[in-house]
């Protein structure tokens, strides 16, 4: 009892110290302190995690310490890299690109028909809310165990959110702007290319950003239904079976880094493409 | 006769449908149905052809099509086969039977609801903290956003195994995954909603010398409601996905996810599709329920559009 109590004191001290520092820094509210506050919070959580695991001797099976995860990450870089290539580059990225391209083309195709828009949008919205991951077993059956089936799952998962956003984006110009194009006698192609596509970009990027994580999730979950002997989903399920939790967490770390970079990349491209939009100029 | 028909309620309904949503949606659904049947014939053709070649029989075209649509383990089951599978799963079994979709659906639904309740509650509480404390805003918010770039579902199998090794199985591990997924949309929506009152409204509250508590209960909370409900709808759908994925690994034996997995092990395509449609119906039901509560609440608060 006294041991547990003595253990709590440093944990509380670190927590209170980190929090006090943040509370003090938050008052300045500049760009630098905002980054600092977020960083200090993250570091505090990791330090607390390490301390709790060490002081209370939490079994590795339940929660490995950050140090163990880092060691496992460093020891298994080769495995992690092949898994990354298999699942994220081949599965998620290919599927995301194909799905996004298909959704954009479909949106442009149905853009000219208000009838189709009214029919497709409610269904698209509905499908976007469904647990689409569930189709993974079917697509694994159709396309085999390798990355093609994962890409197919990702295509279906990202298609509808992007489609719904893109259709809404193509309809986002106001009547005045469309009339102006008409008075210039702009053909459909020109008004699409010069007016409606640019106007749709903020909506499109919204859809693209939402689907970055969906793509990773689809590729990883599809591997639970069958995969070759590498890939993140395969590694996670087998490592869990062997209770090699540090390796599982290392894979999760890879997924988190990849997810953040993927999202950041799309956000960066968004910034370049839609620099004129109010949300980017703030 | 034609004039009477032209003015008749049926035609009027049809016109309204064409201008509204019903007719377009029905058209699209019909098109999907046709595409599905054609695809089912095409994808199952190879198998039927092989069978015919093996038994050295010549199939007429109607018989050929008939066979593609009635296979036991089709590559793509036809819609009516899925419907039959659904009907059998929902009504053809005892509710307690392991083959009943009602049983598996309930296992999934109960974990979803428990997780959704935990997740949305945590999201709301954290949002209230974030709106009231700048330090908390700057510390927690960036990490809450970053946490969403982690494909959380990847953690699902680990959560299940960790809880199992600690002796906790059943509803709770699945509910925690569901909670984790529904937490973020609710947090973001609620923070946004609590911040919608503009400076003018806040000043008015101050000129009435309202306490922070009164500002919260009388101004911030009511104006956050539309945002909250929008994100609750996203959150409940996410919670369902989380529960289903939580059922996949570690050999869970009940729930729609387990149905999907066992269907994929034994090549029971109709079973997979039936489970999939049950999940879709559950998602639709959950979202519709929240929409209903939303309408009732907003009407009562005078916020309905």
Interface residues (C-beta under 8 A of the other chain):
Chain A: X19 X22 X23 X25 X26 X27 X29 X33 X34 X37 X38 X40 X41 X42 X45 X61 X62 X63 X115 X116 X117 X118 X119 X120 X122 X123 X126 X129 X130 X131 X133 X134 X135 X136 X137 X138 X140 X141 X142 X212 X213 X216 X217 X220 X221 X224 X225 X226 X232 X233 X236 X237 X240 X243 X245 X248 X249 X251 X252 X255 X256 X259 X260 X262 X263
Chain B: X18 X20 X21 X23 X24 X25 X26 X27 X28 X29 X32 X43 X75 X134 X135 X137 X138 X139 X140 X142 X143 X146 X148 X149 X150 X151 X152 X153 X154 X155 X157 X158 X161 X162 X165 X166 X233 X234 X237 X240 X241 X244 X245 X248 X249 X250 X256 X257 X260 X261 X263 X264 X267 X269 X272 X273 X275 X276 X279 X280 X283 X284 X287
